[in-house]
Amino acid sequence: MAEKSETVSRPGISRGILDISRYKYLLDLLVQKEVRVRYRGSWLGMAWTYVKPLTQFIVFYVAMGIFLGLGRGGGIENYPVYLFAGIIVTNFFNEAFMSTTMSIVGNAGLIKKIYLPRELFPLASLRVSFVHFLPQWLVLMVGSILLGWKADLAGLVVAFLAFVSLSIFAFGMGLFFGSINVFYRDAQNATELVSMIAMWLAPSFYTWHQVASQLPHWGLQIYMANPIAIAVEAFHRGFWWGSTDGSFTFASGWGLSISLSFVISLLMLAIGEFTFRKLEGGFAQEM
């Protein structure tokens, strides 16, 4: 009797981020778990989502808008909206980057017990960051409308595309640093340094014109190639520019800026996923 041939597959092997769509329900559960754990024992709960950006807004508005005069005549028109738009974008990046980096170590118990695509953990953290971003964006919308903002489709499309690119960039960096953080906890210190300088490397409370006045042309091009800076400028285009007299100019054409942002973000995602896949085999043993 002929022997029956069987196909044997190695357990615990996946196609990485290509397999995430098969685990959508589990991803939803991880997001719910992370939200519950984050606010467990907190009497303010989701209100902290507003406290941090509003505190930052007050501090920067007093320091930059009042003391340095950026919010007064001759400064930046409708400076409160300009400032808050930059704050919520950089806050989203910082939270997404830091939480995705810590997601593997933070879920060590699950990783050591069951197998599932490890990318689900950083992706769940990214989605939680979006949950926190949404109410801040609503506050920005209200503030923009109160100051006379008139929406236009081109600005909204630019802001949306830049936000998607920034999310990809944060996810890619989280995969890269998160996988290294399992073996070398110094990676956590690196994420804190990146988060500390992220807001200062984007025109959140100053303008790109001030950067251009201090840097040579090639330096400005490097500065504006930063996906965080592009996303901040895109939100200024989408939710601030419509409330001004329209005389403010942006650093370069939006087609080029958004395309460059996606190229850099997708490259970062490829590097992050490659590093993650190379190291994930040792996650359970190391933790």
N, C-alpha and C positions, 0 to 999 in steps of 0.2 A: 504494500500500500504506500502510495507516495506521501511523503511528509508534507504537512501543511506549512506553508511559508508564512511567517509573521513579520510585521514591521515593528521593530522595537525603537521607541524614542527615549532619549535621555530625559529623566525627570528634572524639573527645575530649570528648564531652558526656555527662554521666550525670545520674541523678536523685539524686545525693548518697547519703545514708544509706539511701535506699529501694532502692538497687542493691546494697547490701552482701551480701544473701543470695545473689546470683548468683556471688559470689567467695569462698565459704566455704573452698574448698580453698586458694586463694591466701592468705587470711587466716591459715590454719593454718601455712602456710610462713613467713609474716612473723613469727608468734609464735615459731616454732622458731628462726628466724634471730636474732631479738632476744635470746632466751635464750642462744644460743651465743656471740654477740658480747659480751654483758654479762659472761660468766664466762670468756671466753678469757684464758688466762694466769693465772687465779686458782686457787691451790692449795686454797683453802677452798671455792670454788664456791658451791653453794646454802646452805652453812653460814652465809654472811653474812646470809641471811634471818632467822636466829635471833640473830646477834650484835648487830645494831643495836637491835631491840626489847628484848632482855635488858639491854643496856647502859643504855638509856633507863630501863628499869624500875628498875634498881639505883640510878641517880642520883636519880630522882624519889622513890623509896621512902625513901632515906636523907634527902633534903632535906625532903620533905613529910611522909612517914610518921613519921620518927623526930624530926628536928629541930623540925618544926612540930607534931608530935603528932597528925596525922590518922590514923595507924595505931595509936595507943594507946587506952586506955580513954577514952570520951567522944568519940572521933573517928569514923571511918567503919568500920563493921563489915566484917570480911573485906576489909580495904583492899587487899591484894595483888591480888585478883581485880578489884576495882573499878578500880584503877590500870591493870592490864594490859589490861583491856577497852578503856579509853579510848585507850591508847597504840596498840594495833594498828589501831583504827578510824582515828585521825588519821594514822597512818603510811600506811595504804592510800590515804587521800585525797591526802596529800602526794606519794607516789610516782606515783599515777595522774595527778594534775594536772601535775606537772613533766615526766613522761615523755611524756605526750600533747602537751604544749606543744612539746617538743623533737623530736618524731617527724618532722615535716616537714623541718626543717633536717637532721636526722640521716640522712634517707633521700634527700638531694638527688641522689645518683648515680642512683638508680632513677627518681626523678621526672623527671629530664632525659632519660632514655632511653626509657621506655615510658609508655603511658597506662593508668591504672587509677583507680578512684575513690579520690581522695586521702584520704578518710575512713578507708580501711583502715589507714593507718599509725597514727593515734592510737588506733583501736580495737584494733589489735594490742598497742600499749603498755598499754592498759587491761587486756587479758587477761593480759599478763605480770604486771602488778601484782596481779591476782587469784591467779595462781600463787604469788606470794610471800606473799600474805595467808593462803592456806590452811593452811600448816604453823603459822603463828602462832596461827590460830584453834584448831587442834588442841591446842596448848599451853594455851590459855585453857580449853578444855573439860576437859583433864586437871586443871588447877589448881582449876577450879570443883568438879569431882567430889570431889577430895580434901578440899575444905573443906565438904562436905556439900550441894552444890547439888542441887536436885530440879527437873528439867525440867518445864515446863508448856507446852502447845501455844500458848497465847496469847502467852507471852513469846517463843517461837521464831518465831512468825509476825511479831510486831512487829519483832524483830531482822532477819529476812530482808527484809521490806518496806523498812525503813529503809536497809539495805545496798544494795538495788537502787536506791533513790532517790539515795543518795550516789554510786553509780557513774554514774548519769545526770548528776548535777550535776558531777562531776569531768570526765566526757567533754565536756559542754557548755563548761565553762571551758577545757578543753584545745583544743577546736576554735577558740574565740574567740582565746585568747592564742597558739595555735600558728600561726594564719594571720597575725596581726599580727607575730609574731616573725620571719617571713620577710622583712618589709620594715623592721621596726624592732626591732633586737636588744635594745632596752631592755625589751621584754616579758619577756625572761628574768629580768631583775632584779626585775620585778614579781612573777613567780611565786615567786621566792625570798623576797620579803617576805610574800606570802600564806602560804607554807609555814611561815615562821617564827612567825607569829601564830596559825596554825590551831589548834594544840593549846591555846593560851591562851584561845581564843574558844569552847571547848567544855568542859563539866564533866568533864574527864578525870581530874583528881586532886583536885578540890574538888567541892562539891555545888552544885546550882542554888539551894539555900536560902541559901548564902553570897552568891551573886549578888543574890538577891532582897532581902537585907538592905542592899545598897548602892545599888540602883537603884530608881527609881520604877516603878510597874506597867507603864507603856508601854515603859520601857527594857528590862524583863525580857521583854516580849512580843517585842521586836525581837531580843533576844539568843537567845531560844528558837526564833525563826523560821529560824535558821541550820541548814541541812540537816546540817552536821557535828555540831552540838550535839544535834540530834534523833537522829542515828545513834548517837552515844556513849551517850545516855540509853537508847536502845532496846537496845543491847548490855548495858547495866547491867540493864535489865529482863529480858533473855533469859538472861544467863549469870552474873549476880551476885545479883539480888534473891532467887532461889530458895535461896540459901545463908544468908540473913539471917533475922531474926525476923519479917520482913514489915511492920515498922512504918514503913519508909522510904516517903515519898510522892513522886510525880513531879510535874513542873510543870503538866501539863494532861492531858486525856484523850487516849488514844492514837489514837483515830479522827481527831480534829482535828489532832494533831501529824503523823501520817503523811500525811494529805491535804495539809496545808500544805507538807510537805517535797516531795511529788511536784509540786505546783503550781509551786513555786520551781525545782525541778530541771528540769522540762519547759520552763519559761520560759527558763532558762539554756541548755538544749539548743537551743531555737528560735533564740535570739540567736546562739549559737555557730555553728550551721549556716548561718544567714543570712549572717553575716560571712565564714565560710569559703567559701561558694559565690560571694560577691561578689569575693573576692580570689584564689581558686585559679587563675584564668586567667593570672596573672602569676607563679606560683610558679617555673616552670622558667626563665623569663627572669631573674628576680631572683637565683636561686641559681647 
